[in-house]
Amino acid sequence: MGRYVVRRLLQMIPVFVGATLLIFLMVNVMGDPIAGLCGERRCDPATAAQLRHEFGLDRPVWQQYATYMGNVFTGDFGTAFNGQRVTELMATAFPVTIRLTVVAILFEIVVGIVLGVVTGLRRGRPVDTTVLLLTLVVISVPTFVTGLLLQLLLGVTWGWIRPSVSPQAAFGELIVPGLVLASVSLAYVTRLTRTSIAENKRSDYVRTAVAKGLPRHRVITRHLLRNSLIPVVTFIGTDIGALMGGAIVTERIFNIHGVGYQLYQGILRQNTQTVVGFVTVLVLVFLIANLLVDLLYAVLDPRIRYA
């Protein structure tokens, strides 16, 4: 296990470098960030040259990237064009988005897996058909439509929640935004769990457990569910980074100042340091989540061993 972890950590290095390089190059071709600093009027050449030199934009792209990566390994993600450190923006944005992601993941795990188990065990029955239709509707409806509809009904019409989240963004205020963020993934988790349960229910080890006279709940939890959760865990693990980076729409609807909000502001203002810094951290989240998912396989299935 130790060798496997070390090998995976070493494999993460070129992936991290390649992903950040690609992001850096893509962000740098979005446009001239200096033009956005001068407002509607065009910067005079002397001011533009001074700003480019101050932010290091007058150097070749490869040199800018090398300098950026060198600073990243020391914990310095640069300075935004408004003079604020990117790490300060991260310190305020990431805790909010992490809380939102935790709420969304809990919805996926609790609601998605429970519905998937119920429908998988009752495949072909009315409850199975009903849940399949509901998940298809959720997948078909865009997230911004779901968010605006819930905000209108629950926040404006019925007054059950606040239409916008407060700056503190407590867990209680993030229940509805978390449900909106997790809605599509929750539907996929339900369908994936259902399919996996329905397939493994006919396996030999399940028949053996039933033939041995084990209680039904033990057959489901100890034998059927553990083996059926492997593809579900894979999906949820990779979905963690996607939820954190894909929360732009949800955070805009409910006025949540998290990672999505900062990315939106960075792209809108062509603030390359902010965008690259936040996406760099999200790349690390993806890599670490994938590593943890691989290690969790051995817990769910004892037959899986890492040399």
C-alpha positions in Angstrom: 0.0 0.0 0.0 2.8 2.4 0.9 4.6 1.8 -2.4 1.4 2.4 -4.3 0.7 5.7 -2.6 4.2 6.9 -3.3 3.9 5.8 -6.9 0.6 7.6 -7.3 2.0 10.8 -5.7 4.9 10.7 -8.2 2.4 10.2 -11.1 0.5 13.3 -9.9 3.5 15.6 -10.5 3.5 15.5 -14.3 -0.3 15.6 -14.3 -0.3 18.7 -12.1 2.3 20.4 -14.1 0.6 19.6 -17.4 -2.8 20.7 -16.2 -1.6 24.0 -14.7 0.5 24.7 -17.9 -2.6 24.2 -20.0 -4.7 26.4 -17.8 -2.0 29.1 -17.7 -1.8 29.2 -21.5 -5.5 29.3 -22.0 -6.0 32.1 -19.5 -3.2 34.1 -21.1 -4.9 34.1 -24.5 -8.3 35.4 -23.1 -7.3 38.9 -23.9 -5.3 41.8 -22.6 -5.8 42.1 -18.8 -4.2 45.5 -18.7 -6.9 46.9 -20.9 -9.5 46.1 -18.3 -7.6 48.0 -15.6 -8.1 51.3 -17.3 -11.9 51.1 -17.6 -13.7 52.2 -20.7 -10.8 54.4 -21.8 -7.7 53.0 -23.4 -4.5 53.0 -21.3 -1.8 55.3 -22.6 1.3 53.4 -23.7 3.5 54.5 -20.8 0.9 53.4 -18.2 0.3 50.1 -20.0 4.0 49.4 -20.2 4.5 50.2 -16.5 1.6 47.9 -15.5 2.8 45.1 -17.7 6.3 45.4 -16.1 4.8 45.5 -12.6 2.8 42.3 -13.1 5.5 40.6 -15.1 3.4 40.5 -18.3 6.2 41.9 -20.4 8.2 38.6 -20.1 7.8 35.5 -22.3 4.9 33.2 -21.3 7.2 30.3 -20.4 9.1 32.6 -18.0 5.9 33.8 -16.5 4.8 30.2 -15.9 8.1 29.2 -14.4 8.0 32.1 -12.0 4.4 31.3 -11.1 5.1 27.7 -10.4 8.2 28.6 -8.3 6.0 30.9 -6.2 3.2 28.3 -5.9 5.5 25.8 -4.2 6.2 28.5 -1.6 2.5 29.2 -1.1 2.5 32.4 -3.1 -0.3 32.5 -5.7 0.4 36.0 -6.8 -1.5 39.3 -6.5 -4.8 40.2 -8.1 -4.9 43.3 -10.3 -6.7 45.2 -7.5 -3.7 44.7 -5.2 -5.2 42.0 -3.0 -3.3 38.8 -2.5 -4.9 35.7 -4.2 -4.3 33.7 -1.0 -6.5 36.2 0.9 -9.3 35.7 -1.7 -8.9 31.9 -1.2 -9.1 32.2 2.5 -12.5 33.8 2.3 -13.9 31.8 -0.7 -12.8 28.2 -0.2 -14.4 27.7 3.3 -17.8 28.8 1.8 -17.5 26.6 -1.2 -16.3 23.6 0.9 -19.4 24.0 3.1 -21.6 24.1 0.0 -19.8 21.1 -1.4 -20.2 19.1 1.8 -24.0 19.8 1.8 -24.2 18.7 -1.9 -22.1 15.5 -1.3 -24.4 14.6 1.7 -27.4 14.9 -0.6 -25.7 12.7 -3.1 -24.7 10.1 -0.6 -27.9 10.0 1.5 -30.6 10.6 -1.0 -28.9 9.3 -4.1 -27.7 6.0 -2.7 -30.9 5.3 -0.7 -33.0 5.9 -3.8 -30.7 3.8 -5.9 -30.8 0.8 -3.4 -34.6 1.0 -3.1 -35.1 1.1 -6.9 -32.4 -1.5 -7.6 -34.1 -4.0 -5.2 -37.5 -3.3 -6.7 -36.5 -3.1 -10.4 -39.4 -2.9 -12.7 -41.9 -1.9 -10.0 -43.9 1.4 -9.9 -41.4 3.0 -7.4 -38.5 2.1 -9.8 -40.3 3.7 -12.8 -41.3 6.8 -10.8 -37.7 7.4 -9.6 -36.3 6.8 -13.1 -38.7 9.4 -14.6 -37.9 11.9 -11.8 -34.2 11.5 -12.3 -34.6 11.9 -16.0 -36.4 15.2 -15.5 -33.7 16.5 -13.1 -31.0 15.6 -15.6 -32.9 17.3 -18.4 -33.5 20.6 -16.6 -30.5 23.0 -16.5 -29.2 23.8 -13.1 -29.9 27.5 -13.4 -33.5 26.8 -14.1 -33.8 24.5 -11.0 -32.0 27.2 -8.9 -34.1 30.1 -10.1 -37.3 28.1 -9.7 -36.5 27.0 -6.1 -35.4 30.6 -5.2 -38.6 32.0 -6.6 -40.9 29.5 -4.9 -39.1 28.9 -1.5 -37.6 32.4 -1.1 -39.9 34.9 -2.8 -43.4 33.3 -3.0 -43.5 31.2 0.2 -40.8 32.9 2.2 -39.4 29.7 3.6 -35.8 30.7 3.0 -33.8 33.8 2.3 -33.5 34.4 -1.5 -29.8 35.2 -1.1 -27.3 33.7 1.3 -25.7 35.9 3.9 -21.9 36.6 3.9 -21.4 34.1 6.7 -23.0 31.3 4.6 -23.9 29.0 7.5 -24.8 25.4 6.8 -28.5 26.1 7.4 -28.6 28.7 4.6 -26.8 26.3 2.2 -29.3 23.5 2.2 -31.3 24.7 -0.8 -28.2 25.9 -2.8 -26.5 22.5 -1.9 -29.6 20.7 -3.2 -29.5 22.7 -6.5 -25.8 22.1 -6.9 -26.1 18.4 -6.3 -29.3 17.9 -8.3 -27.9 16.5 -11.5 -25.2 14.5 -9.7 -27.8 13.1 -7.3 -29.8 11.8 -10.2 -26.7 10.1 -11.7 -25.8 8.6 -8.4 -29.3 7.2 -8.0 -29.2 5.7 -11.5 -25.7 4.3 -11.1 -26.5 2.8 -7.7 -29.7 1.3 -9.1 -27.9 -0.4 -12.0 -25.1 -1.7 -9.9 -27.5 -3.1 -7.2 -29.7 -4.7 -9.9 -26.7 -6.4 -11.5 -25.0 -7.6 -8.4 -28.3 -8.9 -6.9 -28.0 -11.8 -9.3 -24.4 -12.6 -8.4 -23.3 -16.0 -7.0 -22.0 -14.5 -3.8 -25.4 -12.9 -3.0 -27.2 -16.2 -3.7 -24.7 -18.0 -1.4 -25.3 -15.5 1.3 -29.1 -15.9 1.0 -28.7 -19.7 0.9 -26.7 -19.6 4.2 -29.7 -18.1 5.9 -28.2 -14.6 6.6 -30.7 -11.9 7.5 -31.8 -9.8 4.5 -30.4 -6.6 5.9 -27.0 -8.2 6.4 -27.0 -9.6 2.8 -27.8 -6.1 1.5 -25.4 -4.0 3.6 -22.4 -6.4 4.0 -22.4 -8.2 0.7 -24.5 -6.5 -2.0 -24.1 -2.8 -1.1 -20.3 -2.9 -0.5 -19.5 -4.3 -3.9 -22.1 -2.2 -5.7 -20.7 1.0 -4.3 -17.4 0.9 -6.1 -18.6 2.7 -9.3 -20.6 5.1 -7.1 -17.6 6.0 -5.0 -15.6 6.6 -8.2 -18.3 9.0 -9.5 -18.7 10.8 -6.2 -14.9 11.1 -5.7 -14.4 12.8 -9.1 -17.5 14.9 -8.5 -16.0 16.6 -5.5 -13.7 18.8 -7.6 -16.4 19.3 -10.3 -18.9 20.5 -7.6 -16.3 23.0 -6.2 -15.3 24.3 -9.6 -18.8 24.1 -11.2 -20.6 26.1 -8.5 -20.4 29.3 -10.5 -24.1 29.2 -11.5 -25.4 28.2 -8.1 -23.3 30.8 -6.3 -24.4 33.5 -8.7 -28.1 32.6 -8.2 -27.9 32.7 -4.4 -25.2 35.4 -4.1 -22.7 33.1 -2.4 -19.2 34.5 -2.4 -17.3 31.3 -2.9 -14.9 29.9 -5.4 -17.4 30.1 -8.3 -18.0 33.8 -7.5 -14.3 34.6 -7.5 -13.7 32.6 -10.7 -16.6 34.5 -12.4 -15.2 37.9 -11.3 -11.7 36.9 -12.4 -12.9 35.8 -15.8 -15.1 38.9 -16.2 -12.3 41.3 -15.3 -9.6 39.2 -17.1 -7.8 38.8 -13.8 -5.4 36.0 -14.8 -3.7 35.7 -11.4 -7.0 35.0 -9.6 -8.3 32.5 -12.2 -5.0 30.6 -12.5 -4.6 30.5 -8.7 -8.0 29.1 -8.0 -7.9 26.6 -10.8 -4.5 25.4 -9.6 -6.0 24.5 -6.2 -9.0 22.8 -7.9 -6.6 20.7 -9.9 -5.0 19.6 -6.6 -8.4 18.8 -5.2 -9.2 16.6 -8.2 -5.9 14.7 -7.9 -6.2 14.1 -4.1 -9.8 13.0 -4.5 -8.9 10.5 -7.1 -6.1 9.1 -4.9 -8.5 8.7 -1.9 -11.1 7.0 -4.1 -8.5 4.4 -5.3 -7.5 3.8 -1.7 -11.1 3.4 -0.7 -11.6 0.6 -3.2 -9.6 -1.8 -1.0 -11.9 -1.0 1.9 -15.0 -1.7 -0.1 -13.7 -4.8 -1.8 -11.2 -7.0 0.2 -10.2 -8.7 -3.1 -8.5 -5.4 -4.2 -4.9 -5.1 -3.0 -2.2 -2.6 -4.0 1.3 -3.7 -4.2 
